[in-house]
Amino acid sequence: MTATAMLDLRRTDLRTNVLENPYWITSKEMTKACDDKAAVLFSFPITRYGDGPVIIVDMVIEVVAAFTGGTIACTWGKCTIATEAETTTTVVVDEDEYVATAQGSSDLTGPGIYYPGASDYQTDRLLMQYAAGYVITPLDALVPAVAVYLTSDGVITTGSAYLHMLINVPPVLAYAA
């Protein structure tokens, strides 16, 4: 696993679940500041979600303004952070778990709502297999997280997007990871 520089885009103000399961969570705004960083959008500590599984029911990418500047590549994947307090470094687990490069790059070229294409997540979800791409097991050390990896061969000059995830946190009494 490779350590990479991190940009913290988690929204701690939207962490109280006042809705029934499942419920939507929304990242902070992704901008050109994400270039060449692991921009962490969500993290899943036990202290927030309990020690049972978090099931990703659906996700959508909302592009508000197209990303421009060079040839842009983008993936949506998994990483870990040392603890929930971490804001500087991540460890990449699977850089394209949720959206592969081709799909992610095309999603950023114009405003709209985009769904993940072919990916480990989508395969597990469509087959209803509760596997690594579809289920996250919260931890308080090496906290699982969802990140966007945005790169360009030039300088990214504009762009704005959000990731929305519909998650389900089942009431689990005993769970063996």
N, C-alpha and C positions, 0 to 999 in steps of 0.2 A: 504494500500500500504506500502511496505517495502523499506526503504532507504538502498542502498548498496554502497560499495566502487566502484569507477569508474576509468577506464583506458581510456584516451582520444585517439581514433584512427581516428578521423575525418580528412579528407584532405581538408584544406582550400585553397590549391593551385589549385584545380580543380573545382572551384565554378562559374566561368564565363561561361555562356552558349553561345558558338559561333556557335552551331549547331541548326538546326531546331528541333522541338519537334517530337517525343520523343528523349531523349538522355540518354547515359549511364553515371553513376557516379560510381566511384571505391573507396573502402575504403583503408586506409593504411593497411600494412601487419599485420595480426593477428599471434601472436607467443605464446610461453609458458608464456609470461608476462600476457596474458589474464586470466590465471588460477585464479578462485575464484573472478573475478571482472565482472562488467557490462562494457564490452568494447564497447564504443559508436562508431559506424561506420559512421553514418550519422545523421544530425540534420536538422530540417526544421523550421527556423524562418521566420516570415513575411518579415523581412528586406532583406532576400535573395530570397524568392520564391513568395512574394506577399500574399494577404489574401484569394486567391482562393484555390481550392483543388489541391493536388499533387497526381497523379494517378500512382501507381506502376504497370507498364505494365508487367515486367518480372524481375526475379532475378536469378543469378547463383552464385554458390560458386566455386571458383577456389582454389583447394588444390595443392600447389606447393610441399610441403614435408609433409608426414604423421605425425600426432600427436601421440606421444608415451609417455608412462609413466603411469602405472596403468590402471584402467578402466575409460575411458574418457566418460563423458556425455556432450552434447552440445545442446543448444537451440538457436534459433534466434528469437528475439522478440522486443516488444515495451517498451519504457521507456520515461520518461520526464527528462529534466534538467531545473534548475531554470531559466537560461537565456543562450543565446548563448555563453557567456563568461565562463560558468561553466566548470570546468575540474576535479572536485573531487568527486561529489556525483550525483547519479541518483535516481529516484523513479521508480520502476518496475511497468509497466501497464499490460503487458501480456507477460510473459517470453517465450512462444512458439507460438506467433502469426504467425510467418513466417515458422519456421521449428520446429517440435516436437523433443523431446529427441531421440527417436529411429532413426529417419531419420538423425538428425544432427550428432549423434555419428558415424553412418556408413559412413557418408560423409568424415570424417576426417582420415580414416584409410589408404588411399592411394591417390597418386596424380591423378588429373583429374578434370573435370568440372561436377558439380552436381546441379540438380534442386531441388526445394523444393518438398517434398512429401505432404502427408495429413496434412493440417493445416487450420486455419481460413482464412488466405490469399489465399491459393490455392482454397478453396471452394468458396469464394467470387469471385475470378478471373474467375474460370471456369463457374460459373453461371452468370457472368457479372453483379454482384450486386455491386453497388458502396457503399460498407459498410466499416466498421472500418478496416477490414483486407486488403482492396484494395486501400483505399483513406486516405491520411493524410492531415489534416487541419493545415497549419502553424500557429504558435503563437510565440510571442516574450517573453512571460512569461510562464513558464511551457512548454518549447519548446519540441515538439514531436521529438523523436529520435528512431533510429534502433540500437539495440545492440546485441552482441553475449554473451552468458553466458556459459563459458567453465569451467568444474570442473573435478577433478580426485580424486580417492581414494589413489593415489600415487603422486609422483612428476612428472609433465610433463617435459620431457627432450628435445623434439624436436617438430617441426611443423611449417608450414607456410601456410597461406591461405589469400584470398581476397574475399570480397563480391562485386559483380557488380550488380547494379540495373538500369534497364531501366525505366525512369520516364517520365511522360508527365505533363507539367504545362500548362493547357489550358488558353487561354486569356479570363478570366472571368471579367466582368465589375461589377457585383453585386453578392455576394454569401452569403447566410444565412447558417451558420453552423448547 
